[in-house]
Amino acid sequence: MAKRYFLSLSFLLGFFSRLGPWALAQEEKPNIRVVVDMVQLNVAVTDNKGNYVTGLRPQDFVVTEDGIKEKIATFGEGNEPTHRLLDIAQPETADQLNDPAPGSSAHQPPATFGSLMAGANVFILFDTSNYMYRGFVFAQDAIAEFIRSLETADKVAFYSYSRDLSRAALLTSDRSQVLRGVRSTVAGDDAALYNCLLLTVKDAAKYKGRKMIVVFSNGPDNASVVPPEDVAELAQYRGIPLYMVSTEQAKLEPVSTAVFARMTAATGGKAYFAKNWRDQKRAFASIRDDLGHLYSLSYYPQPNPNRGWRSLTVKLVGEHLKNYHIRTRNGYRPQPIQSSAGSAPASLAESAPE
């Protein structure tokens, strides 16, 4: 009897010793949550001649996400300050946002919304690879003139890239500091455009309010390990339009031309291909005008079970507005956040990329 008792006890101890690691693994199995912060849209409205349409009001716009009509939380036009339209509490956790309680207002903005501002933060990324030996000084001149013309921008940052990213002038309101960064650049080494553009998008995403990235690239990427699709997806999610000014050299490689056009269109920006330095200046002037005429809209998404690609549509209301053209990003993919079971949910503030 004692022997049978000893064997049973040994069996139970062995069973629980094997169960322990399994149970621990079950406890530590990560939960994947999807965090959707306030969605920012930069919207260009033009007529059939390409002229900007001004003076529109929030009620002229209808925004849908996956076919779900959204409530516009903030609205602004051009360089005017952005105005708050809703004044209700913001969700504190990812769970509240993705599965809000019935009747809750988890998808609407906080009373202390802090990104109301005029102007925008402009990040400039300049190609200093060995593709840029020809026309380097002319490109510097065009960028310098663009920086001087950004009177209504809040702050400007100037980065350059070849194989690595150089943050020549961090985001600042001091234009002379940015111009010194432009003049300090020299050409050389291979081009890792998409690596460096991804880092620039991550930098821009850390700031609230309107922001845009302007890239001057002379052509192909021959050193990146990051695919352009990853860059475009993060820029879409963060609501950062990409503008690219390139030279005719880029057209010698059709793949680069197609990628530039696709990336900029997906984020609501534009791609320009300049034949000479005068075209470069005209391209930068066009970007400056775009910045001054964009409508800025934001909203907190209504409850949406879709954790994959979410399509965005912006339309104008009214018979007299139906012939106008709208340019903005076409959607975004919520970013997954991993955390262990039992741990506190990640807050929205922690969802920004590092």
C-alpha positions as CSV (number, residue, x, y, z in Angstrom):
1,M,0.0,0.0,0.0
2,A,2.8,2.3,0.9
3,K,4.6,1.5,-2.3
4,R,1.5,2.3,-4.4
5,Y,1.0,5.6,-2.5
6,F,4.7,6.5,-3.2
7,L,4.2,5.7,-6.9
8,S,1.1,7.8,-7.1
9,L,2.7,10.7,-5.4
10,S,5.7,10.4,-7.7
11,F,3.4,10.3,-10.7
12,L,1.5,13.4,-9.6
13,L,4.8,15.3,-8.9
14,G,6.1,14.4,-12.3
15,F,2.8,15.4,-14.0
16,F,2.7,18.8,-12.3
17,S,6.4,19.4,-13.0
18,R,5.7,18.8,-16.7
19,L,2.5,21.0,-16.5
20,G,4.3,23.9,-14.9
21,P,6.3,25.1,-17.9
22,W,3.3,24.6,-20.1
23,A,1.0,26.6,-17.8
24,L,3.7,29.3,-17.5
25,A,4.0,29.5,-21.3
26,Q,0.2,29.9,-21.5
27,E,0.3,32.8,-19.0
28,E,3.1,34.5,-20.9
29,K,1.6,34.0,-24.4
30,P,1.5,37.5,-25.9
31,N,-1.7,39.2,-26.8
32,I,-1.7,41.2,-30.0
33,R,-3.7,44.4,-29.7
34,V,-4.3,46.9,-32.5
35,V,-4.0,50.6,-31.5
36,V,-5.7,53.3,-33.6
37,D,-4.9,56.8,-32.4
38,M,-6.5,59.9,-33.9
39,V,-6.5,59.7,-37.7
40,Q,-5.1,62.8,-39.3
41,L,-6.0,63.7,-42.9
42,N,-4.4,66.3,-45.1
43,V,-6.8,67.0,-48.0
44,A,-6.2,68.9,-51.2
45,V,-9.3,70.1,-53.1
46,T,-8.9,71.4,-56.7
47,D,-11.2,72.4,-59.5
48,N,-11.0,71.0,-63.1
49,K,-8.2,73.5,-63.9
50,G,-6.0,72.4,-61.0
51,N,-6.7,75.5,-58.9
52,Y,-7.1,75.1,-55.2
53,V,-10.6,75.5,-53.8
54,T,-10.7,77.5,-50.6
55,G,-13.3,78.5,-48.1
56,L,-14.8,75.1,-47.5
57,R,-16.3,74.2,-44.1
58,P,-16.3,71.0,-42.0
59,Q,-19.9,70.3,-43.0
60,D,-18.8,70.2,-46.7
61,F,-16.8,67.0,-46.0
62,V,-17.9,63.5,-45.4
63,V,-15.2,61.0,-44.2
64,T,-15.7,57.3,-44.1
65,E,-13.5,54.5,-42.9
66,D,-14.3,51.1,-44.3
67,G,-17.7,52.6,-45.3
68,I,-18.3,53.8,-41.7
69,K,-19.1,57.5,-41.5
70,E,-16.8,59.3,-39.1
71,K,-17.3,62.5,-37.0
72,I,-14.7,65.1,-37.8
73,A,-13.0,66.1,-34.5
74,T,-10.7,68.9,-35.7
75,F,-10.6,71.1,-38.8
76,G,-8.3,73.7,-40.4
77,E,-7.6,75.2,-43.7
78,G,-4.1,76.1,-45.1
79,N,-2.0,77.9,-42.6
80,E,-4.8,78.9,-40.3
81,P,-5.0,77.3,-36.8
82,T,-6.8,74.0,-36.5
83,H,-10.1,74.2,-34.6
84,R,-11.6,71.6,-32.3
85,L,-15.1,70.5,-33.2
86,L,-15.7,67.8,-30.6
87,D,-14.9,68.0,-26.9
88,I,-15.4,64.5,-25.4
89,A,-13.0,62.2,-23.5
90,Q,-10.4,60.2,-25.4
91,P,-9.9,56.4,-24.7
92,E,-7.1,55.5,-22.3
93,T,-6.4,52.0,-23.5
94,A,-6.2,50.0,-26.6
95,D,-9.0,47.7,-25.3
96,Q,-11.3,50.6,-24.8
97,L,-10.7,51.8,-28.3
98,N,-11.1,48.5,-30.1
99,D,-14.0,47.3,-28.0
100,P,-15.7,50.4,-26.4
101,A,-18.5,49.9,-23.9
102,P,-22.0,50.4,-25.3
103,G,-22.9,54.1,-25.4
104,S,-19.3,55.2,-24.7
105,S,-17.5,58.0,-26.5
106,A,-14.1,56.2,-26.6
107,H,-13.5,57.2,-30.2
108,Q,-13.8,61.0,-29.7
109,P,-11.2,63.6,-28.8
110,P,-10.1,64.8,-25.4
111,A,-11.1,68.2,-23.9
112,T,-7.4,69.0,-23.6
113,F,-6.5,68.2,-27.3
114,G,-3.0,69.6,-27.6
115,S,-2.1,69.7,-31.2
116,L,-4.1,72.7,-32.3
117,M,-1.6,74.8,-34.2
118,A,-1.0,76.9,-37.3
119,G,1.6,76.0,-39.9
120,A,3.2,72.6,-40.1
121,N,6.5,70.7,-39.3
122,V,8.4,70.1,-42.6
123,F,11.1,67.5,-42.8
124,I,13.4,67.8,-45.9
125,L,15.5,64.8,-47.0
126,F,18.2,65.5,-49.5
127,D,20.0,62.9,-51.6
128,T,23.8,63.3,-51.2
129,S,24.7,59.9,-52.7
130,N,27.1,59.4,-55.7
131,Y,24.1,59.8,-58.0
132,M,24.1,63.5,-57.1
133,Y,27.5,64.6,-58.5
134,R,25.9,66.3,-61.4
135,G,23.8,69.4,-60.5
136,F,24.6,69.1,-56.8
137,V,24.9,72.9,-56.2
138,F,21.8,73.6,-58.2
139,A,19.8,71.2,-56.0
140,Q,21.2,72.9,-52.9
141,D,20.1,76.3,-54.2
142,A,16.6,75.0,-55.0
143,I,16.2,73.5,-51.5
144,A,17.6,76.7,-49.8
145,E,15.1,78.8,-51.7
146,F,12.3,76.5,-50.7
147,I,13.3,76.7,-47.0
148,R,13.4,80.5,-47.2
149,S,9.9,80.5,-48.7
150,L,8.4,78.5,-45.8
151,E,7.3,81.5,-43.9
152,T,4.1,79.9,-42.6
153,A,5.7,76.6,-41.6
154,D,6.0,76.1,-37.9
155,K,9.4,74.4,-37.9
156,V,11.7,72.8,-40.5
157,A,14.2,69.9,-40.2
158,F,16.9,69.2,-42.8
159,Y,18.3,65.7,-43.2
160,S,20.6,64.3,-45.9
161,Y,21.3,60.7,-46.9
162,S,23.6,58.5,-48.9
163,R,24.3,55.1,-47.3
164,D,23.4,56.5,-43.9
165,L,21.1,59.3,-42.6
166,S,22.6,62.6,-41.4
167,R,20.4,64.8,-39.3
168,A,22.1,68.0,-40.3
169,A,19.5,70.3,-38.7
170,L,16.9,69.0,-36.2
171,L,13.4,70.4,-36.2
172,T,13.7,74.1,-35.5
173,S,12.1,77.5,-36.2
174,D,15.6,78.9,-36.9
175,R,15.8,79.0,-40.7
176,S,19.5,80.1,-40.7
177,Q,20.4,76.9,-38.8
178,V,18.6,74.8,-41.4
179,L,20.3,76.7,-44.3
180,R,23.7,76.0,-42.7
181,G,22.8,72.3,-42.7
182,V,22.0,72.5,-46.4
183,R,25.4,74.2,-47.3
184,S,27.3,71.7,-45.2
185,T,26.3,68.7,-47.4
186,V,28.7,66.9,-49.7
187,A,28.0,64.2,-52.3
188,G,29.3,60.6,-52.2
189,D,28.6,56.9,-51.4
190,D,25.7,54.6,-52.3
191,A,22.1,55.5,-51.9
192,A,19.9,54.0,-49.2
193,L,16.8,56.1,-49.7
194,Y,14.2,53.8,-48.2
195,N,16.3,53.0,-45.1
196,C,16.7,56.7,-44.4
197,L,13.2,57.7,-45.4
198,L,11.8,55.2,-42.9
199,L,13.9,56.8,-40.1
200,T,12.7,60.3,-41.2
201,V,9.0,59.1,-41.0
202,K,9.6,57.8,-37.5
203,D,11.2,61.1,-36.5
204,A,8.2,63.1,-37.9
205,A,5.7,60.7,-36.2
206,K,6.9,61.8,-32.8
207,Y,5.5,65.3,-33.3
208,K,1.9,66.3,-33.0
209,G,0.0,68.3,-35.5
210,R,0.5,68.6,-39.2
211,K,3.7,67.4,-40.7
212,M,5.1,66.5,-44.2
213,I,8.2,65.1,-45.7
214,V,9.8,66.5,-48.8
215,V,12.5,64.3,-50.5
216,F,14.9,65.4,-53.2
217,S,16.3,62.2,-54.8
218,N,18.3,61.9,-58.0
219,G,17.3,58.4,-58.7
220,P,17.4,54.7,-57.7
221,D,18.1,53.1,-54.3
222,N,21.0,50.6,-54.3
223,A,21.8,50.1,-50.6
224,S,18.5,49.8,-48.7
225,V,17.3,46.7,-46.8
226,V,13.9,48.2,-46.2
227,P,11.3,47.8,-48.9
228,P,9.4,51.0,-50.0
229,E,6.1,49.4,-49.2
230,D,7.0,49.4,-45.5
231,V,7.9,53.1,-45.7
232,A,4.6,54.0,-47.4
233,E,2.6,51.9,-44.9
234,L,4.1,53.7,-41.9
235,A,3.6,57.1,-43.5
236,Q,0.0,56.2,-44.3
237,Y,-0.7,55.1,-40.7
238,R,0.9,58.3,-39.3
239,G,-0.9,60.6,-41.8
240,I,2.4,62.0,-43.1
241,P,2.2,63.0,-46.8
242,L,5.4,62.3,-48.8
243,Y,6.5,64.7,-51.6
244,M,9.3,63.6,-53.9
245,V,11.3,65.9,-56.2
246,S,13.5,63.9,-58.6
247,T,15.5,64.6,-61.7
248,E,15.3,63.1,-65.2
249,Q,18.0,60.7,-64.0
250,A,15.3,58.8,-62.1
251,K,13.3,58.2,-65.3
252,L,16.2,56.1,-66.6
253,E,15.1,53.4,-64.2
254,P,11.3,53.0,-64.6
255,V,11.0,51.0,-61.4
256,S,12.1,53.9,-59.3
257,T,9.8,56.3,-61.1
258,A,6.8,54.0,-60.5
259,V,7.7,53.5,-56.8
260,F,8.1,57.3,-56.3
261,A,4.7,57.9,-57.9
262,R,3.0,55.1,-55.9
263,M,4.4,56.0,-52.5
264,T,3.5,59.7,-52.8
265,A,0.0,59.0,-54.1
266,A,-0.7,56.5,-51.3
267,T,0.1,59.1,-48.6
268,G,-1.7,62.1,-50.3
269,G,1.5,63.8,-51.6
270,K,3.0,64.2,-55.0
271,A,5.9,63.2,-57.2
272,Y,7.8,65.6,-59.5
273,F,10.4,64.8,-62.1
274,A,12.4,67.9,-63.0
275,K,14.3,68.3,-66.3
276,N,16.5,71.1,-65.0
277,W,17.2,73.3,-62.0
278,R,14.4,75.6,-63.0
279,D,11.9,72.7,-62.9
280,Q,13.3,71.8,-59.5
281,K,12.5,75.3,-58.2
282,R,9.0,75.1,-59.7
283,A,8.4,71.8,-58.0
284,F,9.4,73.1,-54.6
285,A,7.1,76.2,-55.2
286,S,4.2,73.8,-56.0
287,I,4.9,71.9,-52.7
288,R,4.9,75.2,-50.8
289,D,1.6,76.1,-52.3
290,D,0.1,72.7,-51.5
291,L,1.2,73.1,-47.9
292,G,-0.6,76.5,-47.7
293,H,-3.9,75.2,-49.2
294,L,-4.4,71.8,-47.6
295,Y,-7.4,71.2,-45.4
296,S,-6.5,69.4,-42.1
297,L,-9.2,67.0,-40.8
298,S,-8.9,64.5,-38.0
299,Y,-11.2,62.0,-36.3
300,Y,-11.2,59.1,-33.8
301,P,-12.4,56.0,-35.6
302,Q,-15.8,54.5,-34.8
303,P,-15.7,50.9,-33.4
304,N,-14.3,48.8,-36.2
305,P,-13.5,45.1,-35.9
306,N,-11.1,45.2,-39.0
307,R,-7.5,44.9,-37.8
308,G,-6.1,44.9,-41.3
309,W,-6.1,47.5,-44.1
310,R,-8.8,50.2,-43.6
311,S,-9.8,52.2,-46.6
312,L,-10.4,55.9,-46.3
313,T,-12.7,58.0,-48.5
314,V,-13.3,61.8,-48.4
315,K,-16.1,63.3,-50.4
316,L,-17.7,66.7,-50.7
317,V,-21.4,67.3,-50.0
318,G,-23.5,69.4,-52.3
319,E,-24.3,69.6,-55.9
320,H,-22.0,72.6,-56.5
321,L,-19.0,70.7,-55.1
322,K,-19.4,67.4,-56.9
323,N,-17.0,68.3,-59.8
324,Y,-14.1,69.2,-57.5
325,H,-11.2,66.8,-57.1
326,I,-9.9,65.5,-53.7
327,R,-6.4,64.2,-53.0
328,T,-5.6,62.5,-49.7
329,R,-4.2,59.2,-48.4
330,N,-6.3,56.2,-49.4
331,G,-6.2,54.3,-46.1
332,Y,-3.9,52.9,-43.4
333,R,-3.2,49.7,-41.5
334,P,-3.4,49.8,-37.7
335,Q,-0.2,49.0,-36.0
336,P,-0.1,45.8,-33.8
337,I,1.1,46.1,-30.2
338,Q,2.3,43.0,-28.4
339,S,2.0,42.6,-24.6
340,S,2.0,39.6,-22.3
341,A,-1.3,38.4,-20.8
342,G,-2.1,40.0,-17.5
343,S,0.1,43.0,-18.2
344,A,-1.3,46.5,-18.4
345,P,-2.6,47.5,-21.8
346,A,-0.3,49.7,-23.8
347,S,-1.5,53.3,-23.8
348,L,-2.0,55.3,-27.0
349,A,1.0,57.5,-26.1
350,E,3.2,54.4,-26.2
351,S,2.1,53.3,-29.6
352,A,4.4,55.8,-31.4
353,P,7.3,54.2,-33.2
354,E,10.8,54.6,-31.8
